[in-house]
Amino acid sequence: MWSRRVCCRRGWTSDSRAYSYRVGENFMLLVREASQEEPTVKRSPLPKFQLFIVFLIQFAEPVTATVIYPFVNQFVRDTGVIGGDERRTGYYAGVIGSAFFFAEAVTVFHWGWASDRVGRRPILLLGPIGLALAMLSFGVAEKYWMLVFSRCIQGIFNGNIGVSKTVIAEITDATNIADAFALMPLNWSLGITMGPILGGLLAEPAKRWPLLFGEVAFFHAHPYFLPCAAAGLCALLPGILGLVGLKETLPSALRKQDRRKCVEDTRDATSSTPLLAGDIPEYGSRDRDNSPAHAEGEHAAKGQADAPPPFRALLIPQVLLPLAFYMVLAFIDMSSQVLLPLMYSTSIPIGGLGLDPYRIGVILSVFGFVNAIVQLLFLPPLVRRWGPRNICFAATISYLGNIGLYLPLLYFASRAGRVDGKVWATIVLQLATRLTNSMAWGSIQIIIVDSAPSRASLGATNGLAQALGCFARSVGPAVASSLFSLSLERNLAGGKMVYFVLLGCTLLALRLTFLLPQKLRSQKD
């Protein structure tokens, strides 16, 4: 009774309740109808076999880049270039790490430019052969300058990696491009898993497996040849498979093929069809649409429309802002990748953890395996749900945690004088923060592809992105490792200056994420 009076005071009679119920029911029906009328875009199936070949070619980059990480510092020491001063290792190891990406940065735009003119397929197939030979050269090097030279050759022949990203963009559409590019961090994760495994397990085989290789003098003279040969094989096999199964994707090259086929089919049809008396065409009645001349003219017009634009067409904010973030991200990522094995391998009194190459290889391999699973399961739905810009923001935040955890690592290790439980727990936490780092690469690549002024400029846009990224990767190892050694030698910020510099660079990358487009142009259309 009390509730009846309260409802009446507030105007809630039985009629009003019935009316409000009908209004709510009608509103839900409208929402249901609107949701049913809203078109749902069905995702196109991915061209699995072509993607498989392209990803195998891409797979060679992380394998050949990271296979040397478990043993490169010891390799540098073995050449005698440091003169017995362990603190100087970072300078020379950094040059080797930078040489690969510097050579790639110098050549990658030219590879992309060439692919816009001669086709994607020949450019992609040229790289694996040279990369395999360069890895063999690195394995048999005895002097320090030979190591640097071999890494430069590797970088040159790996410069076509930007072309592979263009191929992925050309064989996908707006409905499945996120799925395709989400597999790129997975591919990279598998590569950085395989590389350290090969480098850590196969280095110094004569000492590790004396029964198998102990009597082979070659492996005593070249203890790091076996992992380099295995990495070279990982580069060569995809090239052979691509020679058999990789298709051309450059639109202008495809049109040339169609034009030839159209002309040949027309000529075959003309020569094989007899002219009966009733079939003789009158003057002016020829079907121009089917004539070879018309076909050639039509293809020529399309070819002019899809001609690669000049370089200055790429110098616009919608292209340059994503490229700026990509460049800073590449610098941070490569610096942290080189810094990790360098710091882990440096002795504890000097400012590291004192881990051997085998343990470093196992750590990086386990991380790479877990990272691959995380990228495969979580990156595609996260990109679709939150968008590539937000993923880039979250990944940049995780870089702050990743680099910042070097400080407690140093504290725990120096305090205990060994790698104890606290140090291992911090290592696990540091690697856990890196799981989000890899998500930035697929996301920013989607934004870069979307920022291209036209499909004809995809090769140049990806080439420019790869060139800037490779330049940052070439500078990153030299800066990080040299600053690491300089911080220890001069005791800058207590030997921790390198970590504070990288944290500052990460804050710059965080600022750039706010300048990235919130929504892709393809989604707006």
Secondary structure as GFF3:
##gff-version 3
##sequence-region A 1 525
A	DSSP	alpha_helix	2	9	.	.	.	ID=ss1
A	DSSP	alpha_helix	14	37	.	.	.	ID=ss2
A	DSSP	alpha_helix	48	66	.	.	.	ID=ss3
A	DSSP	alpha_helix	72	79	.	.	.	ID=ss4
A	DSSP	three_ten_helix	86	88	.	.	.	ID=ss5
A	DSSP	alpha_helix	89	118	.	.	.	ID=ss6
A	DSSP	alpha_helix	120	139	.	.	.	ID=ss7
A	DSSP	alpha_helix	144	157	.	.	.	ID=ss8
A	DSSP	alpha_helix	161	170	.	.	.	ID=ss9
A	DSSP	alpha_helix	177	202	.	.	.	ID=ss10
A	DSSP	alpha_helix	205	208	.	.	.	ID=ss11
A	DSSP	alpha_helix	210	213	.	.	.	ID=ss12
A	DSSP	alpha_helix	217	221	.	.	.	ID=ss13
A	DSSP	alpha_helix	225	245	.	.	.	ID=ss14
A	DSSP	alpha_helix	251	272	.	.	.	ID=ss15
A	DSSP	three_ten_helix	277	279	.	.	.	ID=ss16
A	DSSP	three_ten_helix	288	290	.	.	.	ID=ss17
A	DSSP	alpha_helix	292	305	.	.	.	ID=ss18
A	DSSP	three_ten_helix	311	314	.	.	.	ID=ss19
A	DSSP	alpha_helix	317	345	.	.	.	ID=ss20
A	DSSP	alpha_helix	357	386	.	.	.	ID=ss21
A	DSSP	alpha_helix	388	404	.	.	.	ID=ss22
A	DSSP	alpha_helix	406	416	.	.	.	ID=ss23
A	DSSP	alpha_helix	421	437	.	.	.	ID=ss24
A	DSSP	alpha_helix	439	451	.	.	.	ID=ss25
A	DSSP	three_ten_helix	455	457	.	.	.	ID=ss26
A	DSSP	alpha_helix	458	490	.	.	.	ID=ss27
A	DSSP	three_ten_helix	492	495	.	.	.	ID=ss28
A	DSSP	alpha_helix	497	513	.	.	.	ID=ss29
A	DSSP	alpha_helix	521	524	.	.	.	ID=ss30
###
